[in-house]
Amino acid sequence: MNNFPIEQIKFDANGLAPAILQDHFTGRVLMLAYMNRDSLEKTLATGHCWFYSRSRRELWEKGATSGHFQHVQEIRFDCDADAILVRVKSSGPACHTGKTSCFDALEGESQTAASTFFEMIDYLTRLLHERNVNRPEGSYSTKLFQAGTRQIAKKLGEEGVEVALAAVAENEERLAEECADLIYNLLMLLESRGLSVNQIGEVLRRRTQRRS
């Protein structure tokens, strides 16, 4: 990011440009804030997001209070160079309400299946990391982590077989349950090896580009 052409950004009369945060893995829009040149420079220098508060008229560091830093993976700007897109890896919810995104459905509104799936993957990934670090007693995940990567890999293989069998011999509900077991154990294996889902997504992105 050291080579980001900051001089090309067209800040408005108040020296600001809207900045959209997007999850690097899911593509989900997380929040909208504003940057001036100083906050953009600090973002580039630190690797996590800084913005400019129009109400307080000062820079602010995203995550300074909550601990939910948004780690920059890539920064782009639009065709007019007057809006900024920041692709991030989140260490926690982007919204001050505790929701993953500031654009999450309001209370009582339904969310799309895709949104729910990615939220669950994100939640489960964080939960398994916490289990791996703290190893709370009585947790099934703790028992698997203590058994080691070899045992987790064995369990994943067993779940793969269960999915295949359910696909040809069970109803849709049972297949969905077996797929959930498979995904859980896959995330367990990734955590045990220190591999992130973003790394898997990057491999898929490269393969898609080669085959398109």
C-alpha positions as CSV (number, residue, x, y, z in Angstrom):
1,M,0.0,0.0,0.0
2,N,3.0,2.2,0.1
3,N,2.5,2.9,-3.6
4,F,-1.1,4.0,-3.3
5,P,-1.5,7.2,-5.5
6,I,-3.1,9.4,-2.8
7,E,-2.5,12.5,-5.0
8,Q,-5.1,11.2,-7.4
9,I,-8.0,11.3,-4.8
10,K,-10.3,14.2,-5.4
11,F,-11.3,15.4,-2.0
12,D,-14.4,17.7,-1.9
13,A,-14.4,21.3,-0.8
14,N,-14.2,20.3,2.8
15,G,-11.2,18.0,2.1
16,L,-13.3,14.8,2.5
17,A,-14.1,11.7,0.4
18,P,-16.6,9.0,1.3
19,A,-15.0,5.7,2.2
20,I,-16.8,2.4,1.9
21,L,-15.6,-0.5,4.0
22,Q,-16.0,-4.0,2.4
23,D,-15.3,-7.4,3.8
24,H,-12.3,-8.7,1.8
25,F,-13.6,-12.3,1.9
26,T,-17.4,-12.0,1.6
27,G,-17.7,-8.8,-0.4
28,R,-20.2,-7.5,2.2
29,V,-20.5,-3.8,2.7
30,L,-19.7,-3.0,6.3
31,M,-19.9,0.7,6.8
32,L,-19.6,4.2,5.3
33,A,-17.4,6.9,6.8
34,Y,-15.3,9.8,5.6
35,M,-11.6,10.2,5.1
36,N,-9.5,13.3,4.6
37,R,-5.9,13.2,3.4
38,D,-4.5,12.8,6.9
39,S,-6.8,9.9,7.9
40,L,-6.0,8.2,4.6
41,E,-2.3,8.6,5.1
42,K,-2.6,7.1,8.7
43,T,-4.6,4.2,7.3
44,L,-1.9,3.5,4.7
45,A,0.8,3.8,7.4
46,T,-0.8,1.7,10.1
47,G,-2.7,-0.9,8.0
48,H,-6.0,-0.3,9.7
49,C,-8.7,2.2,9.3
50,W,-8.7,5.9,10.3
51,F,-11.5,8.3,9.5
52,Y,-12.4,11.9,9.9
53,S,-15.4,12.8,12.1
54,R,-17.4,15.6,10.6
55,S,-19.2,16.3,13.9
56,R,-16.1,16.3,16.1
57,R,-13.9,17.6,13.4
58,E,-11.0,15.3,14.3
59,L,-9.5,12.0,13.2
60,W,-10.7,8.8,14.8
61,E,-9.3,5.3,14.8
62,K,-11.8,2.5,14.0
63,G,-11.5,0.0,16.8
64,A,-9.7,2.2,19.3
65,T,-12.6,1.9,21.8
66,S,-14.2,-1.5,20.9
67,G,-11.0,-3.3,19.9
68,H,-12.7,-4.2,16.6
69,F,-10.0,-3.0,14.2
70,Q,-10.6,-3.2,10.5
71,H,-7.3,-4.4,8.9
72,V,-6.8,-3.1,5.4
73,Q,-6.2,-5.7,2.6
74,E,-6.6,-3.4,-0.3
75,I,-7.7,0.2,-1.1
76,R,-9.2,1.3,-4.4
77,F,-11.0,4.4,-5.7
78,D,-13.8,4.8,-8.2
79,C,-13.7,6.0,-11.8
80,D,-14.0,9.7,-10.7
81,A,-11.4,9.3,-8.0
82,D,-13.8,10.9,-5.5
83,A,-14.9,7.9,-3.5
84,I,-12.7,5.3,-1.7
85,L,-13.2,1.6,-1.3
86,V,-11.4,-0.1,1.6
87,R,-11.3,-3.9,1.6
88,V,-10.7,-5.1,5.1
89,K,-10.3,-8.2,7.3
90,S,-12.4,-7.5,10.5
91,S,-11.3,-8.3,14.0
92,G,-14.9,-7.8,15.1
93,P,-18.2,-6.2,14.2
94,A,-17.9,-3.0,12.1
95,C,-21.1,-1.4,13.5
96,H,-21.2,0.3,16.9
97,T,-24.4,-1.6,17.6
98,G,-22.5,-4.8,17.6
99,K,-23.8,-6.0,14.2
100,T,-21.4,-7.2,11.6
101,S,-22.4,-4.4,9.2
102,C,-24.0,-1.0,9.6
103,F,-26.3,-2.1,6.8
104,D,-27.6,-5.2,8.5
105,A,-31.4,-5.8,8.5
106,L,-33.3,-3.8,11.1
107,E,-35.0,-5.6,14.0
108,G,-37.9,-7.7,12.6
109,E,-36.6,-7.7,9.0
110,S,-35.4,-10.8,7.4
111,Q,-31.9,-11.3,6.0
112,T,-30.9,-13.2,2.9
113,A,-29.7,-16.8,3.2
114,A,-26.3,-15.8,1.8
115,S,-25.9,-13.1,4.5
116,T,-26.9,-15.5,7.2
117,F,-24.5,-18.1,6.0
118,F,-21.5,-15.8,5.8
119,E,-22.4,-14.3,9.3
120,M,-22.4,-17.8,10.7
121,I,-19.1,-18.7,9.1
122,D,-17.6,-15.5,10.5
123,Y,-19.0,-16.2,14.0
124,L,-18.0,-19.8,14.0
125,T,-14.5,-18.9,12.9
126,R,-14.0,-16.5,15.7
127,L,-15.6,-18.9,18.2
128,L,-13.2,-21.7,17.3
129,H,-10.2,-19.4,17.5
130,E,-11.3,-18.4,21.0
131,R,-11.8,-22.1,21.9
132,N,-8.4,-22.9,20.6
133,V,-6.7,-20.1,22.5
134,N,-8.5,-20.5,25.8
135,R,-9.4,-24.3,25.8
136,P,-12.4,-24.0,28.1
137,E,-13.2,-27.2,30.0
138,G,-16.2,-29.2,28.8
139,S,-16.1,-27.8,25.3
140,Y,-16.3,-30.3,22.5
141,S,-14.1,-28.1,20.4
142,T,-11.5,-28.0,23.1
143,K,-11.4,-31.8,23.2
144,L,-10.8,-31.9,19.4
145,F,-8.1,-29.3,19.6
146,Q,-6.4,-31.2,22.4
147,A,-6.6,-34.4,20.3
148,G,-4.6,-32.6,17.6
149,T,-4.6,-32.0,13.9
150,R,-4.4,-35.7,13.0
151,Q,-7.6,-36.5,14.9
152,I,-9.4,-33.4,13.5
153,A,-8.4,-34.4,10.0
154,K,-9.7,-37.9,10.6
155,K,-13.0,-36.5,11.9
156,L,-13.3,-34.3,8.8
157,G,-12.8,-37.3,6.5
158,E,-15.6,-39.2,8.4
159,E,-17.9,-36.2,7.9
160,G,-17.1,-36.1,4.2
161,V,-18.3,-39.7,3.9
162,E,-21.4,-38.9,5.8
163,V,-22.2,-36.0,3.4
164,A,-21.7,-38.3,0.4
165,L,-24.0,-40.9,1.9
166,A,-26.7,-38.4,2.9
167,A,-26.6,-37.0,-0.6
168,V,-27.7,-40.3,-2.2
169,A,-29.8,-41.8,0.6
170,E,-31.2,-39.1,2.9
171,N,-33.7,-36.2,2.7
172,E,-32.6,-32.5,2.2
173,E,-32.8,-31.7,5.9
174,R,-30.5,-34.6,6.8
175,L,-28.1,-33.6,4.0
176,A,-28.0,-30.0,5.3
177,E,-27.2,-31.3,8.8
178,E,-24.3,-33.4,7.5
179,C,-23.0,-30.5,5.5
180,A,-23.1,-28.3,8.6
181,D,-21.0,-30.9,10.4
182,L,-18.5,-31.0,7.6
183,I,-18.1,-27.2,7.5
184,Y,-17.7,-27.1,11.3
185,N,-14.9,-29.7,11.1
186,L,-13.3,-28.0,8.1
187,L,-13.1,-24.7,10.1
188,M,-11.7,-26.7,13.0
189,L,-8.9,-28.1,10.8
190,L,-8.2,-24.6,9.4
191,E,-7.9,-23.2,12.9
192,S,-5.7,-26.0,14.0
193,R,-3.3,-25.3,11.1
194,G,-3.4,-21.6,11.5
195,L,-5.1,-21.1,8.1
196,S,-7.7,-18.5,7.6
197,V,-10.9,-18.7,5.4
198,N,-9.6,-15.6,3.6
199,Q,-6.6,-17.6,2.3
200,I,-9.1,-20.2,0.9
201,G,-11.1,-17.5,-0.7
202,E,-7.9,-16.1,-2.3
203,V,-7.1,-19.5,-3.8
204,L,-10.7,-19.7,-5.2
205,R,-10.4,-16.2,-6.6
206,R,-7.2,-17.0,-8.5
207,R,-8.7,-20.2,-9.9
208,T,-11.8,-18.4,-11.0
209,Q,-9.8,-15.8,-12.8
210,R,-7.7,-18.4,-14.6
211,R,-10.8,-20.4,-15.7
212,S,-13.0,-17.5,-16.7
